[in-house]
Every structure is written in structure tokens, then in C-alpha cells.
Amino acid sequence: MKPKKLAVFGQTVKIRYVKDLVEKQEISGDYLDGIIRIDADLDSKLMYLTLLHEAIHALFDRLGVGQVVNGGVEEIICDNIAMLIYENFELEIKKPRPKARPKPNSDSN
């Protein structure tokens, strides 16, 4: 299952699957302005690694890490944290919670 959004400290980050991202831009994914783009044709392992990598960028953006860490160092950190998580944890995407229905008012008699 390919997730369509992530929650990063209360902020919704949308995920878009884009055809030919690798071919046209020579990247498997990116994060910009609250949107993660992932190449639509990646195999499962590379898709999850890329998604983890970009989710870490989203987290760093939310934390303001870019103000103290340069882009090259951030890339190395994101790559390695993503690989650590992928190699050591069984991951599954949470299913969205159904919206709660309002309870009927019992005082309406």
C-alpha cells in the first residue's frame, strides 16, 4: 500500500507519486513545501527507503534543522537514518482512522 499522507508533529505532509521522476530529474524523491514526491515506478524497497528519507527531511523542516545543518550533511543524515530504520524494523503503513460519528443526544426526549 502506498501512503498518501504523513503526520509530522501535527502537520499533514502530502505524498505524490510521480511518473518518470528518476528519468527526468535524476532523483527518486524530494520534499518541498509540505509535499513529498516519490517516483511512481520504484520497487518496494526503494520506495520505502525514499519515503523514509523524505519523511526525515519533512521532520527536519518542521524542527528548523536546516538553519544549523548544511544540505550535504542533511542528505547524509537522512540516508543513514532511513537505512537504519528500514534494516531494523518491520514497517507497515497505518490505516487512516475512521472519523468519529457524533454520539446521539440522549437528552432529546
C-alpha positions as CSV (number, residue, x, y, z in Angstrom):
1,M,0.0,0.0,0.0
2,K,1.3,3.4,-0.9
3,P,0.5,6.1,1.7
4,K,-0.9,9.4,0.6
5,K,0.0,11.5,3.6
6,L,2.1,11.5,6.7
7,A,1.7,13.3,10.0
8,V,4.8,15.2,11.1
9,F,4.3,16.8,14.5
10,G,0.7,17.8,13.7
11,Q,1.4,18.9,10.2
12,T,0.0,16.9,7.3
13,V,2.6,16.1,4.6
14,K,1.1,15.0,1.3
15,I,2.7,12.3,-0.7
16,R,2.6,12.4,-4.5
17,Y,3.7,9.5,-6.8
18,V,5.1,11.0,-10.0
19,K,5.9,9.1,-13.2
20,D,9.5,9.3,-14.5
21,L,10.9,11.4,-11.7
22,V,14.1,9.4,-11.8
23,E,14.3,9.6,-15.6
24,K,13.5,13.3,-15.9
25,Q,15.1,14.8,-12.8
26,E,17.5,12.0,-11.8
27,I,16.0,11.8,-8.3
28,S,13.9,9.1,-6.6
29,G,12.1,11.6,-4.5
30,D,12.1,15.0,-2.9
31,Y,10.4,17.1,-0.2
32,L,9.3,20.7,-0.7
33,D,6.7,22.9,0.8
34,G,4.8,20.2,2.7
35,I,4.8,17.7,-0.2
36,I,6.8,14.6,-0.7
37,R,7.2,13.4,-4.3
38,I,8.2,9.8,-5.0
39,D,8.9,8.2,-8.4
40,A,5.9,6.1,-9.1
41,D,7.9,3.2,-10.6
42,L,10.3,2.4,-7.7
43,D,10.4,-1.1,-6.4
44,S,9.0,-1.6,-2.9
45,K,12.3,-1.4,-1.1
46,L,13.5,1.8,-2.8
47,M,10.0,3.3,-2.4
48,Y,10.1,2.8,1.3
49,L,13.7,3.9,1.7
50,T,12.9,7.1,-0.3
51,L,9.8,7.7,1.6
52,L,11.6,7.4,4.9
53,H,14.4,9.6,3.6
54,E,12.0,12.3,2.6
55,A,9.9,12.0,5.8
56,I,13.1,12.7,7.7
57,H,13.6,15.9,5.6
58,A,10.0,16.9,6.5
59,L,10.8,16.3,10.1
60,F,13.9,18.4,9.9
61,D,12.0,21.1,8.1
62,R,9.4,21.1,10.9
63,L,12.2,21.3,13.5
64,G,14.2,24.0,11.8
65,V,17.3,21.8,11.4
66,G,18.1,23.4,8.0
67,Q,19.1,26.6,9.9
68,V,22.0,24.8,11.5
69,V,22.9,21.9,9.2
70,N,24.0,22.3,5.6
71,G,22.3,20.5,2.8
72,G,25.0,17.9,2.1
73,V,25.2,16.9,5.8
74,E,21.4,16.7,6.0
75,E,21.4,14.3,3.0
76,I,23.9,12.0,4.7
77,I,21.9,12.0,7.9
78,C,18.6,11.4,6.1
79,D,20.1,8.5,4.1
80,N,21.6,6.8,7.1
81,I,18.6,7.2,9.4
82,A,16.3,5.9,6.7
83,M,18.5,2.8,6.1
84,L,18.8,2.2,9.9
85,I,15.0,2.2,10.2
86,Y,14.5,0.0,7.1
87,E,17.1,-2.6,8.1
88,N,15.9,-3.0,11.7
89,F,12.2,-2.5,11.9
90,E,9.2,-4.2,10.3
91,L,7.2,-1.3,9.0
92,E,3.6,-1.1,7.9
93,I,1.5,1.9,7.0
94,K,-1.2,2.7,9.5
95,K,-4.7,2.7,8.0
96,P,-6.4,6.0,8.4
97,R,-8.7,6.1,11.4
98,P,-12.4,6.5,10.6
99,K,-13.8,9.8,11.5
100,A,-15.8,9.6,14.8
101,R,-19.5,9.9,14.4
102,P,-21.2,12.3,16.8
103,K,-23.0,10.5,19.7
104,P,-26.8,10.9,19.7
105,N,-28.0,13.2,22.3
106,S,-29.8,11.2,24.9
107,D,-31.5,14.3,26.4
108,S,-33.7,14.9,23.4
109,N,-36.7,13.2,24.9
